[in-house]
C-alpha cells in the first residue's frame, strides 16, 4: 500500500504534497487548488487500477457513484449539453476525492498536518481579504481570494469553524491556536454581515455543547470558551447594528424565480432535469410577466438538484447525504473521535444551509468531501 512502504515512495511524496497543498490552496489559489485536486484524483485512479487501493462497497460509495452516473445522464439530456458537461466536472472531482480520501491509508499525523494547514490558509485568506477590504477602493466586501462570493466565503468559514470547535475537545492541537481560529472565524462572519451564517454558527455551538457537556463539567477552559462564544455573538447580533428582524431576514426572503425553475423542470424532464448549470438558459418570460430574460441562481441546493438533475438526481443526492450521516453516527458511537464530531457538525451546517444557498460544489464541496472522507476513513480508527 502507498502509505505502508518503507522507504517512502514517490507516490506517497506526490500524494501527500498534493493533499497538503489542497488544504493550503482552497481559499487562496484557484490554480493550486485545481492542480492539487487533479494530482490526487490521478494518483487515486492509478492505485485503484493497480489494485493497491480498494474502494469499500457500502451505501455511501454506491450513492456517490450514483450521483456521478445520473449527473452524466442528465448532462447528455440537458438543454445545453456542453454547459452541463462543463459543470459535471466539478461534482465528479468532488466525489472522486471523497472516495479516494475515504479509502486511502492515512495516519493521524498526516491528518493533523492537513488541519493545521487548513486553519493557517483560512487565517491568510482572512488577512488578505481584510487588507483588500480596507485598502483597495474597488473592494467593498470581505471575500476569499479564490472564492469571490460573499455567501460561499462565509460558508467556508462556517466549515472551518466547525472543525476548529470540535478539536477543542482534545489535545491534538494547541488550544490558543484553536481559539484564534474560532474567534477569527466569528470575526470574519461579523465583518461579512452574514446573519444566516451567524445563526448556523450558533446552532453548531449548541450541538457542540451536547458533545462536550460531560467534558465541560470537568474542564474550566471549555466552560470559559462556551461562555465567550455564546455571549459575544449575542451581544453583537442584537446590538444597534444588528436588529432582530435582520437576523431572520435571510429565512424570510423568497426567490421570485423559484416557481419558474420548477415549471421549466416539469416542462422539460421530470426524471433527469434540465442539466447541470442550465438554469441560466431558462427564459422566465415563458412562464411569468417579467422584464428578466434569464435566471442565474436560485440559491437552494435541493431545488437546484431537482431542476438540474430531476427526481432521480435529487433522490440519490439525499440518499448520499443521509447515508453519510448514518455512517458518521455509527463511527461516533464507536470512537467518540473529534474529527467525526466535526464531520457531523459540518453535515448539519451543510444540510441546513443547502436550503438557502448552493453548497456542495467548488471549494466548499471539496472541503466537505475531504472532512467527510477523513472522518469515515477506516485506517484512522
DASUL-V145043 format. One record per residue. RES is the residue in one letter. NEAR is the number of other ideal C-beta (glycine too) atoms within 12 Angstrom. Layout:
BEGIN
RES_NEAR / RES_NEAR
END
This chain:
BEGIN
X_21 / X_32 / X_29 / X_17 / X_16 / X_9 / X_8 / X_15 / X_18 / X_13 / X_28 / X_26 / X_18 / X_24 / X_37 / X_31 / X_26 / X_33 / X_40 / X_31 / X_29 / X_40 / X_41 / X_29 / X_36 / X_46 / X_45 / X_34 / X_25 / X_20 / X_14 / X_26 / X_36 / X_24 / X_19 / X_37 / X_40 / X_24 / X_29 / X_42 / X_33 / X_22 / X_34 / X_35 / X_22 / X_20 / X_29 / X_20 / X_13 / X_14 / X_10 / X_25 / X_31 / X_21 / X_28 / X_21 / X_14 / X_21 / X_22 / X_37 / X_28 / X_20 / X_30 / X_41 / X_26 / X_27 / X_42 / X_31 / X_23 / X_37 / X_42 / X_28 / X_27 / X_45 / X_35 / X_21 / X_28 / X_36 / X_29 / X_24 / X_22 / X_18 / X_22 / X_34 / X_24 / X_18 / X_34 / X_33 / X_27 / X_31 / X_43 / X_31 / X_35 / X_39 / X_44 / X_36 / X_41 / X_43 / X_40 / X_41 / X_45 / X_38 / X_33 / X_44 / X_29 / X_35 / X_21 / X_22 / X_15 / X_27 / X_38 / X_27 / X_24 / X_40 / X_39 / X_27 / X_31 / X_43 / X_36 / X_28 / X_37 / X_43 / X_31 / X_25 / X_35 / X_39 / X_24 / X_27 / X_36 / X_25 / X_16 / X_22 / X_24 / X_15 / X_12 / X_16 / X_8 / X_9 / X_18 / X_15 / X_25 / X_35 / X_33 / X_43 / X_32 / X_33 / X_38 / X_22 / X_26 / X_29 / X_35 / X_35 / X_39 / X_45 / X_46 / X_50 / X_52 / X_45 / X_49 / X_51 / X_46 / X_46 / X_47 / X_47 / X_46 / X_42 / X_38 / X_42 / X_34 / X_27 / X_15 / X_25 / X_33 / X_18 / X_22 / X_14 / X_22 / X_34 / X_25 / X_24 / X_36 / X_40 / X_27 / X_29 / X_42 / X_40 / X_29 / X_39 / X_40 / X_28 / X_28 / X_34 / X_26 / X_37 / X_33 / X_33 / X_42 / X_39 / X_30 / X_41 / X_45 / X_32 / X_26 / X_44 / X_37 / X_21 / X_26 / X_37 / X_28 / X_20 / X_33 / X_31 / X_17 / X_13 / X_25 / X_21 / X_12 / X_12 / X_19 / X_12 / X_20 / X_27 / X_19 / X_16 / X_30 / X_30 / X_18 / X_20 / X_36 / X_25 / X_17 / X_24 / X_34 / X_21 / X_17 / X_26 / X_30 / X_19 / X_15 / X_9 / X_14 / X_23 / X_14 / X_13 / X_13 / X_23 / X_26 / X_17 / X_19 / X_27 / X_18 / X_12 / X_17 / X_15 / X_25 / X_18 / X_30 / X_29 / X_21 / X_30 / X_39 / X_29 / X_21 / X_36 / X_37 / X_20 / X_18 / X_29 / X_28 / X_23 / X_21 / X_34 / X_43 / X_42 / X_39 / X_43 / X_37 / X_39 / X_41 / X_29 / X_28 / X_39 / X_23 / X_28 / X_16 / X_19 / X_22 / X_21 / X_10 / X_17 / X_10 / X_18 / X_16 / X_20 / X_36 / X_19 / X_25 / X_35 / X_30 / X_29 / X_35 / X_32 / X_33 / X_42 / X_39 / X_35 / X_46 / X_49 / X_47 / X_34 / X_23 / X_27 / X_44 / X_32 / X_24 / X_34 / X_41 / X_25 / X_25 / X_40 / X_33 / X_19 / X_27 / X_41 / X_29 / X_21 / X_33 / X_35 / X_23 / X_22 / X_28 / X_27 / X_14 / X_13 / X_22 / X_20 / X_28 / X_36 / X_40 / X_37 / X_37 / X_44 / X_44 / X_39 / X_45 / X_46 / X_36 / X_33 / X_44 / X_40 / X_29 / X_31 / X_40 / X_32 / X_24 / X_36 / X_38 / X_35 / X_40 / X_42 / X_36 / X_34 / X_44 / X_40 / X_39 / X_43 / X_49 / X_44 / X_44 / X_48 / X_45 / X_42 / X_44 / X_44 / X_43 / X_42 / X_36 / X_24 / X_25 / X_29 / X_20
END
